[in-house]
Amino acid sequence: MNSLQAVFIDRDGTLGGSDFVIYPGEFTMFPGVEESIKQLKSRGILVCSFTNQPGVADGVASAESFDSELKAFGFDRVYLCPHRHGEGCECRKPSIGMLKRAAEENGLDLKKCVVIGDRWTDLLAADEAGCMKILVKTGSGNQAFEKYRNNEYKGRWAEVQPDYIAEDLIDAISWLTV
């Protein structure tokens, strides 16, 4: 994993919170996550947030509030899709717009990057972009894992295989840094 350039971490259900959106100011990270982020950064790995936040389009929260909160948690960069599902944007996961933008802005080879998330849409985006894919079993992760294990995904969704299935973000980062 020495050539690892960046790790993209989903927010809700992966970093903390639950399987639904908890807005900035009320969101808390899972125990030990902050130390794991520091571990990645100490190895020179760029740590990026990678999150769909339709509440921004709905006026419930601002992109700036998410950006400030995530940077306070230790993230180097925040990539956020503010659009609602079905708006047809290029950034909402499972689209790869956020990953492409991050690659362009930071000179990344996405084949040397990892996406960690609790939803299959995170893994679909990672797969499409050529990133390594880690599913965590927190948030919606247990449900996504059961669907995967029971072959419930169809079409393109069924073609995606996680590179690692982690109990949580700490397990995922430990696996990456061993």
Residue pairs with C-beta under 8 A, 6 or more apart in sequence:
1 176
1 177
1 178
3 112
4 43
4 45
4 112
4 113
4 114
4 176
5 45
5 46
5 108
5 109
5 112
5 113
6 45
6 46
6 47
6 48
6 102
6 106
6 108
6 112
6 113
6 114
7 40
7 45
7 46
7 47
7 48
7 113
7 114
7 115
7 116
7 173
7 176
8 48
8 49
8 50
8 79
8 98
8 99
8 102
8 113
8 114
8 115
8 116
8 126
8 131
9 15
9 37
9 47
9 48
9 49
9 50
9 75
9 115
9 116
9 117
9 169
10 49
10 50
10 51
10 115
10 116
10 117
10 118
10 119
10 122
11 17
11 27
11 49
11 50
11 51
11 53
11 66
11 70
12 18
12 19
12 20
12 21
12 22
12 51
12 118
12 139
13 19
13 118
13 119
13 136
13 138
13 139
13 140
13 141
14 116
14 117
14 118
14 122
14 136
14 138
14 139
14 141
14 169
15 29
15 30
15 33
15 49
15 73
15 169
16 27
16 28
16 29
16 30
16 33
17 27
17 28
17 139
18 139
19 118
19 139
19 140
19 143
21 53
21 55
22 28
23 55
23 60
23 61
23 65
24 61
24 65
24 66
24 68
24 69
25 65
25 69
27 69
29 73
30 138
30 168
30 169
30 170
32 170
33 73
33 169
33 170
34 73
34 74
36 169
36 170
36 173
36 174
37 47
37 73
37 74
37 75
37 173
38 74
39 173
39 177
40 47
40 173
40 176
40 177
41 47
41 74
41 76
43 177
46 76
46 77
46 106
46 108
47 74
47 75
47 76
47 77
48 75
48 76
48 77
48 78
48 79
48 102
49 66
49 70
49 75
49 77
49 78
49 79
49 80
50 79
50 93
50 98
50 99
50 102
50 115
50 117
50 122
50 125
51 66
51 78
51 79
51 80
51 81
52 80
52 81
52 83
52 92
52 93
52 121
53 61
53 63
53 66
53 80
53 81
53 82
54 82
54 83
54 84
54 85
55 61
56 62
56 63
56 66
56 80
56 82
57 82
57 83
57 84
57 87
58 84
63 80
63 82
66 78
66 80
67 78
67 80
70 78
71 78
77 102
77 105
77 106
79 91
79 98
79 99
79 101
79 102
80 98
81 89
81 91
81 92
81 93
81 97
81 98
83 89
83 91
83 92
85 92
89 95
89 97
90 97
91 97
91 98
91 101
93 117
93 119
93 121
93 122
93 124
93 125
94 120
94 121
94 122
94 124
94 125
94 128
95 125
96 125
96 128
96 129
98 125
99 110
99 113
99 115
99 125
99 126
99 129
99 131
100 110
100 129
102 108
103 109
103 110
103 113
103 129
110 129
110 130
110 131
111 130
111 131
113 129
113 131
113 132
114 126
114 131
114 132
114 133
114 134
114 176
115 122
115 123
115 125
115 126
115 129
115 131
115 132
115 133
115 134
116 122
116 134
116 136
116 166
116 169
116 172
116 173
117 123
117 126
117 134
117 135
117 136
118 135
118 136
118 137
118 138
118 139
118 140
118 141
118 144
119 139
119 140
119 141
119 144
120 135
120 144
120 147
120 148
120 153
120 157
120 160
122 133
122 135
123 133
123 135
123 160
123 162
124 156
124 157
124 160
126 132
126 133
127 133
127 159
127 160
132 163
132 164
133 160
133 161
133 162
133 163
133 164
134 162
134 163
134 164
134 165
134 166
134 172
134 175
134 176
135 141
135 144
135 145
135 148
135 162
135 164
135 165
135 166
136 166
136 167
136 168
136 169
136 171
136 172
137 145
137 165
137 166
137 167
137 168
138 167
138 168
138 169
145 165
146 152
147 153
148 162
151 158
153 160
164 172
164 175
166 172
166 175
